[in-house]
Amino acid sequence: MAGKAARNINLNTATLNEMKGLGINPEAAQALINFREANGPFESWEDLKAVAGFTPDLIDGVRKKGAVLGEVLEIESHGD
C-alpha cells in the first residue's frame, strides 16, 4: 500500500532514528521521548497533541507512514 512503512513503528518505544524515518524532526522526536519518559506511554493519538511540535497534520502523517501506539498483532489465516 502506498505511503506505508515497511514495518510499523511504535511511538511508545521508538528511537530518535526510527522517528526520523517517519518524517519527525529531531527536536519533536526528542520532545516525544522526554514526554513519554515523564508521563508513561501514549494511550491515544489525542495524547500526542500535548507534545511540543506534534500538530494534527504531523500526527496524521506519521499514522499514514506506519506509526502505531501499541503492539501490532498479526492475524494468521488457517485457510479454514
C-alpha positions as CSV (number, residue, x, y, z in Angstrom):
1,M,0.0,0.0,0.0
2,A,1.4,3.4,-0.9
3,G,2.6,5.6,1.9
4,K,3.0,2.7,4.4
5,A,6.3,2.0,6.1
6,A,7.8,-1.4,5.6
7,R,7.0,-2.1,9.3
8,N,5.1,-0.4,11.9
9,I,6.9,1.8,14.4
10,N,5.6,2.0,17.9
11,L,5.8,5.6,19.1
12,N,5.8,4.4,22.7
13,T,9.2,2.6,22.1
14,A,10.7,4.3,19.0
15,T,14.2,5.7,19.0
16,L,15.2,9.1,17.5
17,N,16.4,7.3,14.4
18,E,13.2,5.4,13.9
19,M,11.1,8.5,14.3
20,K,13.3,10.3,11.7
21,G,12.2,7.6,9.2
22,L,8.6,8.7,9.9
23,G,9.4,12.3,9.0
24,I,9.6,13.6,12.6
25,N,12.3,16.2,13.1
26,P,14.9,15.6,15.8
27,E,13.5,18.3,18.1
28,A,9.9,16.9,18.0
29,A,11.3,13.3,18.4
30,Q,13.2,14.2,21.5
31,A,10.2,16.1,22.9
32,L,8.2,12.9,22.4
33,I,10.8,10.7,24.1
34,N,11.0,13.2,27.0
35,F,7.2,13.4,27.3
36,R,6.7,9.6,27.3
37,E,9.5,9.1,29.9
38,A,7.9,11.6,32.2
39,N,4.3,10.6,31.6
40,G,4.2,7.0,30.5
41,P,3.0,5.5,27.2
42,F,0.6,7.2,24.9
43,E,-2.8,5.6,25.0
44,S,-4.5,7.6,22.2
45,W,-3.5,9.7,19.2
46,E,-5.1,12.6,21.0
47,D,-2.4,12.3,23.7
48,L,0.3,13.3,21.2
49,K,-1.1,16.8,20.9
50,A,0.3,17.5,24.3
51,V,3.9,17.1,22.9
52,A,5.6,20.2,21.6
53,G,5.8,20.1,17.8
54,F,3.1,17.4,17.3
55,T,0.4,19.1,15.3
56,P,-2.7,17.3,14.0
57,D,-1.1,17.3,10.5
58,L,2.1,15.7,11.8
59,I,0.1,13.1,13.8
60,D,-1.9,12.2,10.7
61,G,1.2,12.0,8.6
62,V,3.0,9.6,10.9
63,R,0.0,7.4,11.2
64,K,-0.1,7.1,7.4
65,K,3.6,6.2,7.4
66,G,3.0,3.2,9.7
67,A,3.3,4.7,13.2
68,V,1.4,2.8,16.0
69,L,0.8,3.4,19.7
70,G,0.9,-0.3,20.7
71,E,1.7,-3.8,19.6
72,V,0.7,-4.8,16.2
73,L,-1.0,-8.2,16.2
74,E,-0.7,-10.3,13.1
75,I,-3.6,-12.5,12.3
76,E,-2.8,-15.8,10.8
77,S,-5.0,-17.3,8.1
78,H,-5.5,-21.0,8.5
79,G,-7.5,-21.5,5.3
80,D,-10.5,-23.0,7.1
